[in-house]
Amino acid sequence: MNGFPVWLTDEKGSADIAPLLTRASSFSLEFLAAEAKAITLRRFGRTMSLYAPLYLSNYCSSGCAYCGYASDRKTLRRHLDFQEVERELAGMKAMGISDVLLLTGERTSAVNFDYLRRCVDITATMMPRVSIEAFPMTVSEYRALADCGCTGITIYQETYDPEQYRALHRWGPKQNFLDRLETPERALQAGIKTVGVGALLGLSEPVDEALKLLRHVRHLGKTYWKAGLSVSFPRIRPQTGGFQPAFPVTDHFLARMIFAFRIGLPDVELVLSTRESPVFRDGMAGLAITRMSIASRTTVGGYVESESDQRGQFEVYDDRSAEEFCTALQEKDIEPVFKNWEPVYNGPSTELKPTR
C-alpha cells in the first residue's frame, strides 16, 4: 500500500478494540452494552443531541455504485435557490430544529463552492449551528466556510478498502481515495471546529472496516487534539439503482461495533441517523449513541415543499416526527437537546496546527 498513510495499516492503533468485534469474542453483547452505558453516562449524561439534514441539491458528478444520486440515476434533478433555502430553514426552525447539516452531491457547475458558501451564510443567520456534508474542498475553501459560520463537516470515506473503493466509484472526482481520506485534516487545518467521519457499512468486510475507521479517528484526535470529533455508523439502505451490499451488516454486529467504539473512544460523539429503525435507535439511546438526526428528508428540501416525482438519496427507516421521537427519548429519561450553545461562542476561525 505504497503512498497510503502509516496509521491506516498500523494494527497497533486498534489492537485493544479488535477482540471486541470478532465473532469469537469472549465479550458478550450484554457486557459491552453495560460498559458502554456506564461510559456514556459519565461523559455525556442522560442527553441526546439532535440535528436535521437539509439536502440542497441532488446533482452529482460522480458515479458511486451504491448511491441514489449517482449521475447515471434517472431521477428528477434540482437544487434549492436561495429563497427556497430560507423557506426550508424557516420550516425546520418551526419544528424546533436548531442544528442543521447541509448536504450536496459532488461538485458540479450548478452546485459549486460559491453556491455552497452562500447557503452556509444564509443558514448561519437563521440557525445557531450549521455544518456541511458535501464535496471535498481545499484548505482555503474550508477557511472561507468557517468565516461564514460553518462549524463542522461530515465526510464518510465510504470504504477504507482501496480496492473496493476503486471498484465502487466508477467515475468522477470521488474516485480519488487519498484526496477523500485527507479531507478531514484540510478542514481542521482551516479552522473548522468539528469533523465527523464514518464508513458506509456493507461495502467492505465489516470488522476490517471498523478497525480502520477507529484508527482514522484516533489519528485525527492525536494530530488535532483541539478538534471535536464524531463517528457515524450508516448502513446501506434501499435506493434508486437497487445496489445490494456485498457485506450485509446485522443489527447484532452494528450494536457490537457501536459499543466497542464507545469503549475505545470515550469522549467522541457517536451518531446514529434515521437510516436505522425506530426499534434499533430507541435501543441505542442511552447506551452509547449521543447524537441523532430527526424528522429527516432525503429529498431536496422536503420540509416545506416536496416534489412528488423526486426520489431521495436513500429510504429513511425512522420516519417519526420530531415530537414523536422526543417523546420516545423522554420515556427513557433522556433529555432531547436541540441547542446547548450560542453562536457568539463560535468565534472567528483559527487554523489548527497538527501536533507531531
N, C-alpha and C positions, 0 to 999 in steps of 0.2 A: 504493500500500500504506500509506495513512494509518493511523497507530496502531501500525504494526509497528516494531520496533527498527531503528536505522540499520545495525547490524552485519549484519543478515540480508541486506540487499541491496547492501552495500558490496563490490563485486568486488575492491577492493584487498586485502581480507582473505584472499583465496585466489588472488591472481594468480600467485604463484610455483608453485602446485601445478596450476593449470588446464592447463598444457601437457602435464603428465604423464598426464592422464586421457583426452584426446581420441583418437579412432580414428586421427587423422592425426599422432599424436605421433611425433616423431623419436627418442624414447627407447624402446628395446626393452624388453620384459618382463625379459629376462635382465640388462640393465644395471640396471634398477630393483631387481631381486632382489638383485644384488650390493651395491648401495648400501645397501639396507635391512638386509641381513645384517650388514654392517660396523658400521652404527649400533647395531643391536640388541646385537651382541656387546660393543661398547664400553660401552653404557649399562646393559645388563641381564645380561651374561654368558650362560653356557650353562645357563639355568634356565627352568622353566615353572611359574608359579603356578597352583594348581589349586583349584577350588571345585565345589560341587554345589548345584543348586536344590532347594528343598522347597516344593511347592505346598501352601499352607494351605487353599485354597478354590477352587472353580470357579464360585461365584456371581458374577454381574456385573449391573450396572445399565445398561450401555451396549450399543449396537448396532453394533459395529465389523464392517464387512462381511467382513473378512479373518480374523476370529478364531474359533477353535473354541469359545470360551467366551462368545461374544456371547449376550445374554439371550434371543434367539429360537431358539437351537440346541436341538435335542432330545437331551439327554444327561443322565445321572444327575448330579444336583447334590448336593454335600455339602461340609462343611468339617470340618477336624480339631478334635476337642475337645482340651483342654489335656493330658489324659493321652495321647492319640494323638500329639500333638506331641512329647512326651517320648519315646515309644516310637520314633517315626521318627528322632529325633535320636540316640538310642542306637544304632539300626541303622546310621545314617550314620557315627557315630563308630567303630563296629566295622570299617567299611570303610577307616578311616584318614582320613576327611574331617574337617577342622578349620575349614573356611571355608564358611559356609552362606549362601545367598541365599534369603530367604523371599519367596514370591510370592502375590499375590491378584489378583482382578479389581478392577473399580471398586468404590467404597464402596457397601455395602448395609446394611440393618438387621441382618442376621445377621453380617456381617463388616465391622465398623466400626473406628474408631480404637482404642477401648478393647480390642477383641479383639486387634488387631494389636500394641498395646503390651504386652499380657500375653504374647503369643507371642515378642516380642523379649526380654522379661525372662527367659522360660524358656530361650530359646536362648543368651542371654548367660551363663547359669550353667553351661551344658553345653559350649559351644564357645568357642574363643578369639576367633573373629571372626564377626560377624553383620551382614549388610546386607539391604536390602529392595528388592523391585520391586513396587510397589503403587500405589494411587491417589494423586493429588496432595494435598498437605496444606498447612496453614498453617505459618508460622514457629514458632508456639508448639507445635504438634503435633510438628514435627520436633525441636524442642528437648527435648520430653519423651522422644522416642525415643532421642535422643542420651544423655540422662541414664540411660536404661535399658540402654545398652550398644550401641546401633546405631551403627556407624561409617561406614556408606556407604549410598547409594541408587543404584539404576539406574532410569532413566526414558527410554524412547525417545520422541522426538517423533513417531515413525511415518513421517510425511512432512512436509517443510518447505515444501511447496507448499500454500498456504492453500485454493485451490480444490479440489484433490484431497482435502485433509483434510476439508473440508466435505462432500464427496460420500461419503466412505468412513465417516464417523462419523455414522450415521443418527439416533441419538437418545442421550440420556443425558449425564451430566456431562462425558464426554470430548469432547463437541462443541466445547468452548471451547479454540481453538487457542492463544491468548495465555496463558491460565492454565497450560496444559501447558508452553509454552515458558519460562515464568518459574519453573517449579517447581525446577529445579536451583539457582537463586540463592536461593530461600527456604530450601532445605535447608542450603546453605552458610552463610547468614546465621545459622542456628540452631545451628551448631556441628557439623553432620555433616561428617566429615573427607574423605570421598571421594565423588565423583559420577561415574556412568557414563552416557553418552548414546549415541545411535545413531539410525539411520533404518532402517525395515523395508524392505529393498531389494526392489523390484518394484512398489511402489505409485506411484512417480513416475519421471520421467526421471532415470536414474542419475547422470549427470555433474553435473547441476544439484543433485541431492540431496547428492552427495558434497561439493560446494563449500560449500553452506550448512551442512552438518554441520561441516565444517572451521572455518568462521567462528564457529560456535557454540562450539566447543571453545577456539578462540583467544580469544574474548571472555571466556569463563569463566576461562581461565588468566591473562589480563591483569587482570581485575577482582578475582579471588580467587586471588592468586598463591601463597598458602599451601596451597591445596587440592590433593588428589590427584585426578587426572582419568583416566578411561579411556574408550575408544571401542569399541563393539561393531559387528559387521557382519552382522546377521541377514538371511537371505533368506527369502522366503515358502516355507513347506513345506506339503504336503498337510494338510488339516484338515477337521473337520466343517463342512459348508456348501459345500465344493467351490470356494472362491474361487480364481480364476485371475489371476495378476498381469498387469497391462496392460503392464508394462515388465520382462520377464524379464531377470535379470542372469546372465551367463555366468560360468563359472569364470575365464576369462581376464580379464574386467573386474574381478571381485572381487579377484583377485590383484593387478592393477594398482592398484586403489584402496587395498588394504592397504599395498602398498609405498610408494605416494605419501604416505599418512598417516604412515608411519614416517619418511620423509624430511622431511616438513613438521612433524612433532610428535615430535622425537627422544626426549623424556622422558616421553611419555604412554603409559600401559599400553594395549595393543591386545588385544582379547578376541575369541575365536572359540568358539562354542558347539557342542553336539552336533547342531545343525541341519545342519551340514556333514558330508560323507562322511569316512570314515576316511582315504582317499587324500588328499583335499584338506587335512585337518587335519594329517596327518603331513608333507605337503609344506610347509605354512606354519610348522611348528615349527622354530625356529632361524633363520628368515628375518626375520620381523617381529612375529609374534604372541608375546606374553609371558604371556598368561593364558588358560586354557581351562577349560570345565566338563567334568566326567567323570561317568560312570555315571548320567546324568540320567534322571529320571522326570518326565513332563509331566502325569501324573495327580495327583490329590490324594493326598498321601502316596506310597505305592508302594515305599518302601524296606523296609518290614516287611510290610505288608499291602497288597493291591490289590483293587479292585472289578472283577470280570470284565466288568461291563456299563458301566464308566466309560471314556470316551474322553479322550485327552489334549488339551491345547491345540493341539498340532501333532504330527506324526510325527517322532520322533527318527531321525536318519540314522546317527550314530555310536553304536551300541549296545554297544560294548565295555565290559567290566568295568573297574573302576579298575585292577586288576592288569594286565590286558591292555594298557591304554593306557599305563601307566607303563613297561611292558616296551618298548613301541614307542618311547617317548621315550628310554629308556636306550640302545637300539640306535643312536640318533642322537647319543649322547654328550650328551644333555640331561638335567639333573637335575630330577626332579619335586619340586616344593616344596609340601607341604601346609600348612606353617606356618613362618613366619620372624619371629614377633613374640610378645610376651607381653601379655595383656590389661591388665596394670598400666600399660603404656605408652600405653594409650588415653587415660587421664586423664579428668577431667571435661570436659564440653562447654564450649567457649568460642565465642562468636559471632565469625564472620569479618566484618570490616568491608570493604566493597568499596573498592577504590582507584580513583580517578578521574584 
